[in-house]
Amino acid sequence: MAQPPFSYPIDDDTPYLQHFDGKFTSVFVALNPFLKLPDHPPFKNGDPVPDSARQEALKLGDSSGVSWQEITELCGFTFVHQVNRALRLTGSKRISTKYASQLETDHMLEVCAAQSIYPPDEGYSSPLLELALGRFAQDAGCDRLISAGPFGISPEEIQIAALQDRQSEHGCVELWAEDKSLYCAIYIDFHYHLICQTDESLRLAKPEDYFEGFYADTTTNDFWGIGGFSGSEQI
């Protein structure tokens, strides 16, 4: 199996559109949904979502999903970008304390625990995002994609129908079309996918119809809503 023709940006401060210039015309930041599962034990910071919870969410589908906008409102945040900053102190916590907000993270986790909500795992697709990826890729004209682990390791062909199977999930990290019209990737420490498309792919399927999120502009990089090493806060 050929190695991936694309890669996630190496440097956090590299704008997405700059990194993919000449390959894709748009990059959409697709936010991994939270999961509301009252019959499962409360989320513990640093622990992955239990397999049993992910399987239940897969079977329930969209009814178990909680959007980042809903979390913003539940937490009393001003911007959805604050959810991104709060999530960065869960899991591996790969963010300088200078740009983090422990108060926001603690508050978000308290709200989630009280509401029986699981934050998304870092570095892997939410079961609900994976279902959406299947619908999206199918409408974008794909019947199969190449799926790989972090940094494009162990690539293998996957049928689009498998992404829509509610009996099992794949924990998608990187996906791309063989004709190089589409590339989807999540970085190991983050909680959102980049959906990269050519003009033709975008004509067939627009990501905002399938995912919560936004299109990257010329400045959008991995510090959106957090601040850059330059010291300037973005929210």
C-alpha positions in Angstrom: 0.0 0.0 0.0 1.4 3.4 -1.0 2.4 5.8 1.7 0.0 8.8 2.2 0.5 11.6 -0.3 -0.3 14.2 2.4 0.5 14.9 6.0 -0.7 16.9 8.9 1.3 20.2 9.4 4.4 19.5 11.4 4.5 22.9 13.2 1.6 24.1 15.3 1.8 27.7 13.9 1.8 26.7 10.2 -1.5 27.9 8.7 -3.5 25.0 7.3 -4.1 26.6 3.9 -0.4 27.4 3.5 0.5 23.8 4.3 -1.9 22.3 1.8 -1.4 25.0 -0.8 -1.4 23.6 -4.3 -3.1 20.4 -3.1 -6.4 21.5 -1.8 -8.5 24.6 -2.1 -10.3 24.4 1.2 -9.7 23.1 4.7 -12.6 22.6 7.1 -12.1 22.2 10.8 -14.6 19.5 11.8 -15.2 19.3 15.6 -15.4 15.9 17.3 -18.8 15.7 19.0 -19.1 15.2 22.8 -21.2 12.2 23.9 -24.1 12.2 26.3 -24.5 8.8 27.9 -26.3 8.8 31.3 -26.0 5.0 31.8 -22.2 5.1 31.9 -19.8 6.2 34.7 -18.6 9.8 34.8 -15.7 10.9 32.6 -12.3 10.9 34.4 -9.8 13.4 33.0 -6.9 11.6 31.4 -8.9 8.4 30.7 -10.1 7.5 27.2 -13.8 7.1 26.6 -14.6 3.5 27.6 -15.2 1.1 24.7 -18.6 0.3 26.0 -19.6 4.0 25.9 -18.2 4.4 22.3 -20.1 1.3 21.2 -23.4 2.6 22.7 -22.9 6.0 21.0 -22.3 4.3 17.7 -25.6 2.4 18.0 -27.6 5.5 19.2 -26.2 7.7 16.5 -26.7 11.4 16.5 -29.2 11.3 19.5 -26.2 10.8 21.8 -24.2 13.7 20.4 -23.5 17.0 22.1 -22.1 19.8 19.9 -19.3 22.2 20.9 -21.8 25.0 20.6 -24.0 23.3 23.2 -21.0 22.8 25.5 -20.2 26.5 25.0 -23.7 27.4 26.2 -23.7 24.9 29.1 -20.4 26.3 30.4 -21.3 29.9 29.9 -18.3 30.4 27.5 -18.4 33.3 25.1 -16.9 31.5 22.1 -16.8 27.9 20.9 -13.1 28.4 20.6 -12.9 28.2 24.4 -14.0 24.6 24.2 -10.9 23.9 22.2 -8.7 25.6 24.8 -10.4 23.7 27.6 -10.0 20.4 25.9 -6.3 20.9 25.5 -5.8 20.3 29.2 -7.4 16.9 29.0 -5.6 13.8 27.8 -1.9 14.5 27.1 -2.2 18.2 28.1 0.2 19.2 25.3 -0.1 22.9 25.7 2.0 25.5 27.5 0.4 26.7 30.7 0.9 30.2 29.3 -1.8 29.5 26.7 -4.1 27.2 28.7 -6.9 27.9 31.1 -7.1 25.5 34.0 -10.2 27.2 35.3 -12.0 26.7 32.0 -10.9 23.1 31.8 -12.0 22.3 35.3 -15.3 24.1 34.8 -16.0 22.2 31.5 -15.2 18.9 33.1 -17.5 19.6 36.1 -20.3 20.5 33.7 -19.7 17.4 31.7 -19.7 15.2 34.8 -23.0 16.7 36.0 -24.6 16.2 32.6 -23.3 12.7 32.0 -21.3 14.0 29.0 -18.0 12.5 27.7 -15.6 14.9 26.0 -14.1 13.5 22.8 -10.8 11.6 23.0 -7.8 13.3 21.5 -6.3 12.0 18.3 -9.3 9.8 17.3 -12.6 10.4 15.6 -15.7 10.4 17.8 -18.0 7.5 16.8 -20.5 10.1 15.6 -17.9 11.9 13.5 -17.0 8.6 11.9 -20.6 8.0 10.9 -20.7 11.5 9.4 -17.4 10.8 7.6 -19.0 7.8 5.9 -22.0 9.8 4.7 -19.8 12.7 3.6 -17.3 10.6 1.7 -20.0 8.7 -0.1 -21.6 12.0 -1.2 -18.2 13.3 -2.3 -18.1 10.4 -4.8 -16.0 7.9 -2.9 -16.8 4.2 -2.5 -13.6 3.5 -0.6 -10.8 5.4 1.0 -7.3 4.6 2.3 -7.3 4.6 6.1 -4.1 4.9 8.3 -3.0 5.5 11.8 -1.1 8.5 13.2 1.4 9.9 10.7 0.1 7.6 8.0 1.2 4.3 9.5 -0.3 1.0 8.4 -2.4 2.3 5.5 -5.2 0.0 4.3 -8.2 0.2 2.1 -11.6 0.8 3.8 -15.0 0.6 2.2 -17.2 3.6 2.8 -20.0 1.2 3.9 -17.8 0.1 6.8 -17.6 3.7 8.1 -21.4 3.7 8.3 -21.6 0.3 10.2 -23.1 0.9 13.6 -21.8 -2.4 14.9 -18.1 -1.5 14.9 -15.9 1.6 14.6 -12.5 2.2 13.2 -11.2 5.1 15.2 -10.2 7.0 12.0 -7.1 9.1 12.2 -6.1 9.7 8.5 -8.3 9.0 5.5 -7.7 10.0 1.9 -9.1 9.3 -1.6 -6.9 7.5 -4.1 -7.6 10.3 -6.6 -6.2 12.8 -4.0 -9.5 14.8 -4.0 -10.0 14.4 -0.3 -7.9 14.1 2.9 -9.2 13.9 6.5 -6.8 13.9 9.5 -6.7 14.4 13.2 -3.5 15.1 15.1 -2.6 12.9 18.1 -3.1 15.7 20.7 -6.1 17.5 19.2 -9.9 17.1 19.2 -10.9 18.0 15.6 -10.3 16.8 12.1 -9.1 18.7 9.1 -11.3 18.0 6.1 -9.2 19.0 3.0 -10.9 19.1 -0.5 -10.3 20.0 -4.1 -12.8 22.2 -5.9 -14.4 19.2 -7.5 -14.8 17.4 -4.2 -16.2 20.5 -2.6 -18.7 20.8 -5.4 -20.1 17.3 -4.6 -20.2 17.6 -0.8 -19.8 20.6 1.5 -18.5 19.6 5.0 -20.7 22.1 6.8 -23.6 19.9 5.8 -22.2 17.0 7.8 -20.0 18.4 10.6 -20.0 21.1 13.1 -17.0 23.4 12.5 -15.7 26.2 10.2 -13.5 26.8 7.2 -9.9 27.8 7.9 -8.8 31.2 6.7 -5.3 32.2 5.8 -4.2 32.5 9.4 -5.9 29.5 11.0 -3.5 27.0 12.5 -3.4 24.7 15.6 -3.6 27.6 17.9 -7.1 28.7 16.9 -8.8 29.9 20.0 -5.7 29.4 22.1 -3.0 31.9 21.1 0.3 31.5 19.4 3.9 31.4 20.6 4.0 35.0 19.6 2.1 35.7 22.9 -1.1 37.1 21.4 -4.3 35.5 22.5 -6.9 34.9 19.9 -10.0 35.0 22.1 
